[in-house]
Amino acid sequence: LEHSSSITEKLRAQSGDAELLVLKQVWSQPGWWDKYTLDIAPAPVIHRDILMFSQKEACWFARTIIPEYT
């Protein structure tokens, strides 16, 4: 959470490998969590869920939420 540059590059440097798997990338309406926590207006957003792997082992899950107006 405090790394200021690419965590993918950091993983690659430490383990020699980094692979990204996109689980889902869809336009949808923001859910209650998006609206409440991120203060996103009720307009379409892109939800993108990924798994990051190193040496065939899952290292982390991440969700990106991008409002349409950006």
C-alpha positions in Angstrom: 0.0 0.0 0.0 2.9 2.3 0.4 5.0 1.4 -2.6 5.1 4.5 -4.8 5.9 2.9 -8.2 4.8 -0.3 -10.1 4.2 -3.2 -7.7 4.2 -5.5 -10.8 7.8 -4.4 -11.5 8.7 -4.9 -7.8 7.2 -8.4 -7.9 9.2 -9.2 -11.1 12.4 -7.9 -9.5 12.0 -9.9 -6.4 10.7 -13.2 -7.8 11.9 -13.0 -11.5 8.3 -13.4 -12.7 5.0 -11.6 -12.7 1.8 -12.6 -14.6 -1.5 -10.8 -14.7 -4.8 -12.6 -15.3 -7.9 -10.4 -16.0 -10.8 -12.1 -14.3 -13.5 -9.5 -15.3 -13.7 -6.2 -17.1 -17.2 -4.8 -17.6 -19.1 -1.6 -17.6 -21.8 -1.6 -14.9 -23.6 0.6 -12.5 -21.7 1.3 -9.3 -22.8 -0.8 -6.3 -23.5 0.5 -2.8 -19.8 0.1 -1.8 -18.6 2.1 -4.8 -21.0 4.9 -4.0 -20.5 5.0 -0.3 -16.8 4.4 0.0 -15.5 6.0 -3.1 -18.2 8.7 -3.4 -18.9 7.7 -7.0 -22.0 9.2 -8.7 -24.6 6.8 -10.0 -23.2 6.6 -13.5 -21.6 3.7 -15.3 -18.1 2.5 -14.1 -15.6 0.0 -15.4 -15.1 -2.8 -12.9 -11.8 -4.7 -13.6 -10.8 -7.6 -11.4 -7.3 -9.2 -11.7 -5.2 -11.8 -10.1 -1.4 -11.3 -10.1 0.8 -14.4 -10.1 4.4 -15.1 -9.6 5.9 -18.6 -10.3 2.3 -19.9 -10.9 1.3 -18.9 -7.4 -1.4 -16.2 -6.8 0.1 -13.2 -5.0 -2.8 -10.7 -4.9 -6.3 -9.9 -6.1 -7.1 -6.3 -7.2 -10.2 -4.4 -8.4 -10.0 -1.2 -10.3 -13.1 1.0 -10.5 -13.1 3.7 -13.1 -16.0 6.2 -13.4 -17.2 6.9 -16.9 -16.5 10.6 -16.6 -12.7 10.0 -16.3 
